[in-house]
């Protein structure tokens, strides 16, 4: 069974694929996700 790798914005790529055609979705969020500044990222507790 052939596999195809798609690289791009997940929402844009997925919207172009046929329904029920995806077996796995792997994402890599931006490194600094969770806040725009250092204090926003480190100021919160779990």
N, CA, C and O of each residue as an XYZ file, in Angstrom:
184
protein
N       0.847     -1.178      0.000
C       0.000      0.000      0.000
C       0.892      1.241      0.000
O       1.719      1.394      0.899
N       0.747      2.119     -0.971
C       1.573      3.330     -1.021
C       1.126      4.362      0.017
O      -0.062      4.519      0.297
N       2.093      5.041      0.561
C       1.820      6.106      1.519
C       2.308      7.426      0.942
O       3.278      7.459      0.185
N       1.639      8.502      1.296
C       2.020      9.830      0.835
C       2.212     10.733      2.037
O       1.401     10.734      2.963
N       3.273     11.488      2.017
C       3.558     12.453      3.077
C       3.164     13.835      2.581
O       3.565     14.251      1.494
N       2.379     14.541      3.379
C       1.974     15.908      3.061
C       2.603     16.817      4.098
O       2.546     16.532      5.294
N       3.196     17.900      3.652
C       3.801     18.853      4.568
C       3.147     20.206      4.368
O       3.060     20.700      3.244
N       2.684     20.811      5.464
C       2.055     22.122      5.372
C       1.177     22.367      6.577
O       1.226     21.617      7.552
N       0.380     23.406      6.514
C      -0.563     23.721      7.578
C      -1.613     22.620      7.643
O      -2.293     22.350      6.653
N      -1.749     21.985      8.798
C      -2.623     20.813      8.942
C      -4.057     21.100      8.494
O      -4.648     20.286      7.785
N      -4.617     22.219      8.888
C      -6.002     22.509      8.518
C      -6.157     22.710      7.019
O      -7.158     22.284      6.444
N      -5.197     23.342      6.382
C      -5.266     23.550      4.937
C      -5.115     22.235      4.181
O      -5.871     21.957      3.250
N      -4.140     21.432      4.584
C      -3.885     20.159      3.895
C      -5.052     19.207      4.087
O      -5.511     18.588      3.127
N      -5.539     19.083      5.318
C      -6.632     18.145      5.584
C      -7.910     18.519      4.843
O      -8.667     17.642      4.425
N      -8.150     19.802      4.680
C      -9.378     20.214      3.991
C      -9.370     19.816      2.517
O     -10.428     19.753      1.891
N      -8.194     19.548      1.959
C      -8.080     19.164      0.550
C      -8.120     17.656      0.341
O      -8.240     17.205     -0.799
N      -8.023     16.865      1.404
C      -7.993     15.407      1.277
C      -9.407     14.831      1.337
O     -10.284     15.395      1.993
N      -9.627     13.707      0.652
C     -10.948     13.067      0.707
C     -11.273     12.559      2.114
O     -10.371     12.228      2.884
N     -12.553     12.500      2.441
C     -12.984     11.966      3.733
C     -12.483     10.538      3.906
O     -12.398      9.783      2.936
N     -12.152     10.168      5.138
C     -11.714      8.814      5.516
C     -10.455      8.374      4.774
O     -10.269      7.179      4.543
N      -9.585      9.313      4.397
C      -8.367      8.939      3.678
C      -7.097      9.108      4.520
O      -5.994      8.893      4.017
N      -7.237      9.488      5.789
C      -6.080      9.729      6.649
C      -6.010      8.648      7.724
O      -6.980      8.407      8.443
N      -4.835      7.995      7.825
C      -4.623      6.987      8.857
C      -3.912      7.563     10.077
O      -4.093      7.067     11.189
N      -3.104      8.604      9.879
C      -2.361      9.200     10.993
C      -2.113     10.673     10.697
O      -1.974     11.081      9.544
N      -2.061     11.458     11.769
C      -1.761     12.883     11.657
C      -0.729     13.205     12.721
O      -0.983     13.029     13.913
N       0.422     13.672     12.298
C       1.501     14.026     13.215
C       1.764     15.510     13.045
O       2.018     15.980     11.936
N       1.704     16.247     14.145
C       1.938     17.687     14.072
C       3.140     18.063     14.928
O       3.514     17.328     15.842
N       3.726     19.180     14.635
C       4.856     19.721     15.380
C       4.551     21.188     15.633
O       4.843     22.040     14.794
N       3.960     21.488     16.799
C       3.597     22.882     17.066
C       4.826     23.782     17.157
O       5.934     23.297     17.388
N       4.639     25.068     16.981
C       5.767     25.996     17.076
C       6.493     25.867     18.413
O       5.878     25.569     19.437
N       7.782     26.089     18.394
C       8.631     25.944     19.584
C       8.132     26.778     20.758
O       8.110     26.293     21.890
N       7.740     27.993     20.514
C       7.343     28.889     21.598
C       5.832     28.956     21.777
O       5.311     29.995     22.182
N       5.126     27.886     21.487
C       3.668     27.936     21.619
C       3.275     28.091     23.077
O       3.999     27.660     23.975
N       2.154     28.694     23.302
C       1.671     28.862     24.661
C       1.736     30.287     25.160
O       1.268     30.570     26.263
N       2.292     31.180     24.395
C       2.348     32.576     24.815
C       3.249     33.381     23.904
O       4.142     32.840     23.253
N       3.009     34.658     23.864
C       3.805     35.518     22.983
C       5.107     35.958     23.628
O       6.081     36.240     22.930
N       5.134     36.020     24.960
C       6.344     36.467     25.650
C       6.804     35.405     26.630
O       6.050     34.494     26.972
N       8.039     35.524     27.077
C       8.592     34.562     28.041
C       7.777     34.526     29.324
O       7.554     33.451     29.882
N       7.327     35.683     29.802
C       6.558     35.708     31.045
C       5.193     35.032     30.880
O       4.684     34.437     31.829
N       4.602     35.115     29.696
C       3.328     34.419     29.449
C       3.532     32.905     29.457
O       2.659     32.175     29.926
N       4.659     32.423     28.953
C       4.907     30.986     28.881
C       5.310     30.405     30.227
O       4.981     29.256     30.524
N       6.024     31.184     31.055
C       6.544     30.642     32.312
C       5.722     31.077     33.527
O       5.918     30.537     34.616
N       4.831     32.015     33.373
C       4.068     32.543     34.503
C       2.920     31.656     34.961
O       2.373     31.860     36.045
N       2.554     30.681     34.151
C       1.437     29.804     34.510
C       1.938     28.552     35.211
O       3.054     28.091     34.970
N       1.104     28.017     36.073
C       1.438     26.757     36.742
C       0.510     25.659     36.231
O      -0.573     25.931     35.711
N       0.946     24.443     36.385
C       0.170     23.295     35.887
C      -1.078     23.044     36.704
O      -1.832     22.116     36.411
